[in-house]
Amino acid sequence: MTPFVFNTTRSIQFGAGSLSRLGDLALAHLGMRVMLVTDPGMMATGIIDRALALLAGAGVEVTLFSDVQADPPEAVIHAAVEAARSAGAQGVIGLGGGSSLDVAKLVALLAVGAEQLRDIFGVGRAKGPRLPLILVPTTAGTGSEVTPISIVTTGAAEKMGVVSPVLLPDVALLDPDLTLGLPAHVTAATGIDAMVHAIEAYASASANNNPISRNLALQALRLMGGSILKAVHEGSDTAARGDMLLGSMLAGQAFANSPVAAVHALAYPLGGHFHIPHGLSNALVLPHVLRFNAVTAPAHYAEMAPHAFPHLERLQGQDRAAAFCEALAGLSRDCGLPQTLREMKIPSDWLPKLARDAMNQTRLLVNNPRPVAEADALAIYTAAF
């Protein structure tokens, strides 16, 4: 067997109502002064008020940073880090969607003062140390609570990643009840995003693609394939919400160790230039990238297909791989997501620019099971248009 490395979050705590343990966990892992990182949308839900009350009840002093933006720019990171330093934070809690968790990771790292953001973009450049860190996801999508990755918007539109095991938190606290209030369109986009993580991890050409990641990816697809439509259309179904949150985490563990590829590479320019939410960006290009890949590398898609869509078990080989691509496109439609770049008001004359920018995502493209040239990227965007 080829050697591999598998890293994940030290402690994973899952269960309905588990947010109630936040005060005790903060005392045990973070200390008496913490920064809570979140976003304005979360402030309106009542969840942050509950978290603050739990922390206050445990005697923990909290500095609140609630200015996280989607696809967080560097300025937000710097502001949060400065606030943590000024408050003398001994630990960090990230509570919210993927952007809040990504910012919390970088605050925990950079508030120590040993490293600068500009120096740690890329793989393995962040060394630590960092402050103790607890992450609490409120969407079933990014899996950020178990990934060593933080994505930042640099300059006007380009996304860059900080990738290092030091970003893995001390505790991931997963409470399905926190996802019950998610709107259907957010549930759909984040759910498809999580399925993309599982799919790309399983098919990744990374030298670190490994049997642990592949098995986690298949279990993630079983959970999410069987529950996403119910979670979208019957949002109060707690069992479906729990399956989605657990599936998202498993997919996060999978791609954290067997990295994602061209779907994400082509999705990033859509978010950077047009501020399309990351999950929806992935959904828009997913079937088109997979159709491209399946021409020369169908085996992985054929293997995954019946785990997400049991009715595809009757097919074999290339036919099953092709049916998997179409089933995913159909799932996106059934979830009510937009299907074309045209629907997102992206002008056709932007497609060449998007293709050029996608080529900058070399960290991701190297993992794709089929090489992607700029002309290929343009063809995929054109198909998605």
KAFENHU-V881998 format. One record per backbone hydrogen bond with DSSP energy under -1.0 kcal/mol. CO is the residue of the C=O (numbers start at 1). NH is the residue of the N-H. If there is no record, write none. Layout:
CO;NH
CO;NH
This chain:
11;172
13;174
15;18
17;20
18;21
19;22
21;25
22;26
23;27
24;28
25;29
26;30
26;31
32;61
33;90
34;63
35;93
36;65
37;95
38;68
39;43
42;45
46;50
47;51
48;52
49;53
50;54
51;55
52;56
53;57
55;60
56;59
61;34
63;36
65;38
72;153
73;77
74;78
75;79
76;80
77;81
78;82
79;83
80;84
81;85
82;86
83;87
84;89
85;88
91;35
92;134
93;37
94;136
96;138
97;101
98;102
99;103
100;104
101;105
102;106
103;107
104;108
105;109
106;110
107;111
108;131
110;113
116;119
117;120
122;163
132;92
133;170
133;171
134;94
135;173
136;96
139;141
143;146
144;147
148;164
150;162
152;160
153;74
158;154
160;152
161;122
162;150
163;124
164;167
165;168
169;10
170;11
171;135
172;13
174;15
175;178
176;179
177;180
179;182
183;187
184;188
185;189
186;190
187;191
188;192
189;193
190;194
191;195
192;196
193;197
194;198
195;199
196;200
197;201
198;202
199;203
206;209
210;214
211;215
212;216
213;217
214;218
215;219
216;220
217;221
218;222
219;223
220;224
221;225
222;226
224;228
227;231
228;232
229;233
230;234
234;237
237;241
238;242
239;243
240;244
241;245
242;246
243;247
244;248
245;249
246;250
247;251
248;252
249;253
250;254
251;255
252;256
254;258
261;265
262;266
263;267
264;268
267;271
268;272
269;273
270;274
271;275
277;281
278;282
279;283
280;284
281;285
282;286
285;289
286;290
287;291
288;292
289;293
290;294
293;296
293;297
298;302
299;303
300;304
301;305
304;307
304;308
305;309
309;312
310;313
312;315
316;319
316;320
317;321
318;322
319;323
320;324
321;325
322;326
323;327
324;328
325;329
326;330
327;331
328;332
329;333
330;334
331;335
332;337
333;336
341;346
342;345
347;350
348;351
350;354
351;355
352;356
353;357
354;358
355;359
357;360
358;361
360;362
361;364
361;365
362;366
364;367
365;368
367;205
373;377
374;378
375;379
376;380
377;381
378;382
379;383
380;384
384;341
